[in-house]
Amino acid sequence: MTGDRTAADRMTEDRMTEDRTATDRTTDATGLPTVDADAIDRTSADRPAVAGVLLAAGTSSRYGDANKLLADLDGKPVVRHAAETLLAAGLDIVVVLGHEADRVRSALADLDVRFVENPTYERGQSTSVRAGVEAVARTDADAAVFLPGDMPSVSPETVEALLAAHGAGVGDALAAAHDGRRGNPVLFARRHFDDLRGVEGDVGGRAVLLGSDRSALVAVDDPGVTADVDTPADLAELDG
């Protein structure tokens, strides 16, 4: 959910706190520290209360007449793959609906998720982020993991790596990265919720991620974090 319509940019300083347990850290081109997921000491990491937010309200404008979230991939709608990723990581999930809400809801109807509708989804992704934040803010979750519904190939282990990094004190605004590219999902601690509410336009939380003094990238061996479905060609590449 970090920025300019690529998966790596839809979602600054490089200061890390001394209590972080991960040891393999570099800095990417944006100035964000990068921590290897394998370097996180998961035995000592707390498991924070984290909710999942699945962003599934968009109009699929680049996909043509069809709704990309409902396109078939390996026998399932694209959006269902994304929802199952968050569920497999053990998160309570809020699905933000908008465009063709009833059809997307039906595609996920038998999953253990709850739905909120974003009546202003046509104003851009930021409105869906805001709707998700509002839903999570009413729970006892300490943080939220945001995943766009058009990213069907993210591994549950990647979500778990973000949770472990947050629990180990790596940071409180964290994005998955692969092969040097920032991607999704992105985790934000509750202290960032007000800033996320203030984001406007067809962007996610990129500005909040880059502006936080406790941001980091978590490097994972998962090319799915930079693979979204914007066009039929994107889907064909994933299906191939």
N, C-alpha and C positions, 0 to 999 in steps of 0.2 A: 504494500500500500504506500509505497514511497515514491511519488513524483510524476515523471513526464511520459507516461503511457508505455514504458517498458516495465517488465516485472521488477527489474533491479531498481527502478526509480519511482515505483508507485508507493508507498510508505512513503562550539564544537571543538568541542575542544577535546584534546587527547589525554586529559588528566585521568589517571586511574587511582583509586584509593588503595591504601596500603594493605587493607584486609583482603584483597582479592587473592583467591587461591590459584587461579590459572597462571601458568608461568610462561607459556609460549605466546608472546605478544609482539605484534608489529603494528605499523600504522598504514592505513590505506590512503589513497589520493585525496580523500575528503578530510583527512586529519583524524579520522576515527581509529581508535585502537582496534586491532583484530586479534581475537583469542581463538586458538585452535580448540575445537570442541573436545578433542581427545586429551587436552591438557587440564581439563576441569576436574578437580577432585570431587567426584560425585558422592563419595562415601560420607563426606562431611557437609554436603550441601543440604540446607533445609528445603522442604517442599512447600513453597508458598501457595496460598490460595489464589489460583489464577483461573480466569474464565477465558473461553474462546469466543471470538467474534468472527463470524463468517459473513463477508460482504457480498451479498447476492442480489443487489438492487439495480445494477446497471442496465443500460439499454442495448448493449451489444452493437453499437453503431458501426463498428468496423467489420462486423461479421456478416453483414448483409441483412436479409429479411428475417432470418431465423434468430432464435435466442441461443447464443453460444453456451450458456449455462446448462441448457437442456440437450445439447448435442451429445450423441452417443460416443463413448470411449470405452472400449472393452466391455460392452454390454450394460454400461451404466451412464447416467447423465454426468457431464463434467462436474457439476456442482456437488453431486453426491460423493464423488471421489474426495473432494476437498473437505466435505463434512466428515467423512469417515476418517480422514487423517486426524482431525482434531479430537474426534471421539476416541480413536485408538491411543491417543496420548493422555487420555483420562480427564479431559476438560469438560466442564459444563458449558454448553454452547448456546449462544444467541445468534440466530440467523437474521440478518437485516434484509428485508424484502422491499421491492419497489416495482420495477418493470415486470409485468406478467407475474405478479405476486402469487396468484392462485396456482399457476402451473409450477412455479418453483417450489411452493409449499407442498404440492402433491408429489413432486419428485423426492421429497425428504420426509414424507408423512409418517413413515414407520420408524424413523430414527428418533433417538432420545435427545431432541433439541427443542428449544422454544423459539418463537418467532416474534419479531417486532417489524412493523411496517414504517417505511420512510416515505411520507407523502410528498417530499420535496426532492426525490432522488434525481430528477432531471437537472437539478442545479449542480450536480457533480458529486464525486466520491466523498468529499468532505462532509456532506450532509448525512451520508450513511455511517461514516466514522462517528459523527456526533450522535446519531441514533444508537449506535452500539455502545458508546461510552455511557450514555444516559441509562441504558438498560443495565450495564454492569455496575454502574455507580450505586444502584439500588440494592446490590448484593453485598456480601462481606468479602468479595474478592480483593486481593491486594494489588492485582495487576490483570492485564488483559493481553491475550495474543490475538492479533488481527491477521486474517488470511483472506485474500480475495477468492471469490468463488470460482474464478476462471483459472485456478492453479491446481490442476488435478494430480500432479506428480510429486508433490512434496511428501517426504517420508515422515511418519509419526516420530521417528527417532530424531529428526530435526527439531520438531516442536519440543521434545523432551530435552534436547541439548539447550534450548533457550531457557526452559524452566530450571535446569540445573545451573546454568550460568547465573541466572538471577538469584537463585537460592544460595549460590556460593559467593555472592557479592561482587560479581564481575561488573555489573552495572544495572541501571533500572530503565534504560531505553536501549533495547538490543534488537539487532536485525541479523537474520541468517545471511551468510555469504558463501559463494562457491567460486573457486578459481579466480579470486580477486574481484568478483562482482557482488555488489550489495543486492539482496533480494528480499523475499518474503518467506515465512511470516516475520512479523515484528512484534516485540513485546514492549509494553509500556506499563510502568508502575503507576499506582493510583495518583501519585503526586503530579503526573503529567496530564491527568484527565481534563483539567480546566484549560490547559493549552490546546489540547486536541479539540475541545469544544469550539475554540476560537479560529480554527483553520477554515478557510473558505476556498471555494472553487472546486475544480475537478482534480484534486490532489488528496493524498492521504496524510500521513504523519511525518513526511520527510523533513519538513522544517523543524518540527519538534525533536526528531531524532538528531539532526545535525546541530541543533542549538543547545542540547542538554550537556551539562558538565559531567554526566555519568553515563554516556553512551558508549557502545562498543559493537563491533561486528563479531559474530560467532561463526567461524569458518567450519563448514561441514562438507562431507563427501556426498553431496546430494545436488545433482544438476537441476532437480525439480524446483529449487528455490528461485531460479531465474527463467523458468519456462511457463509462460502463461498462454492462454488461448485468446488471441485477438481476432484472428482470421481463420477461414477454413484451412488455409495452408498450414497454420500453426497446429491445428488439430491433426491434420494428416501426418505431420512430422512426428507428433507424439504417438500416433496410432501405428506408425510404421516401425 
